[in-house]
Amino acid sequence: MARLFDRRAWLLRWVQACEAVATIHIVCDLIHVIEYYWRAARCLHDPDAEQQAAAWILGLLAGNLNQVTGDMTTRAAALPAAGAPG
């Protein structure tokens, strides 16, 4: 007996699977970004690295990417050059 192929049901399952995979990738990418923010806060020698990383992460989640990256750039530019005395 031939089995009918329900194209609509198959397509719906395919879309749901793709959405689930996309969600997993977004969460994994977010975890990587958070890890990099922690590293950056520690590298910038902030005495309050934990608070700074948390502020950057919350800023990212609030959609303030330009403000966060601007703050990171400003802090990095204020560091002495590698190998420079001081």
C-alpha positions, 0 to 999 in steps of 0.5 A, a space after each residue: 500500500 502506498 503511503 501518502 506524502 504530506 508535504 505540508 506536514 513535512 515542511 512544517 516539521 522542517 521549519 520547526 527543526 530549523 528554528 530549533 537549530 537556529 535558537 541553539 546557535 544563537 544561544 551558543 554564540 551568546 555564551 561565547 560573546 559573554 566569555 569574551 566580555 569577561 576576558 576583555 574586562 580582566 585584560 583591561 585591568 579593571 579593579 571591578 572586572 566582574 561589575 564591568 563585564 556584567 554591565 557590558 553584557 547587560 548593555 549587549 542584551 539591551 541592544 546598546 552594542 555601539 555604547 558597549 563597544 565604544 566603552 571597550 575601545 575607550 578603555 583599551 586605548 587608555 592602556 599603555 602600549 605593549 612594551 612601553 615603560 610604565 
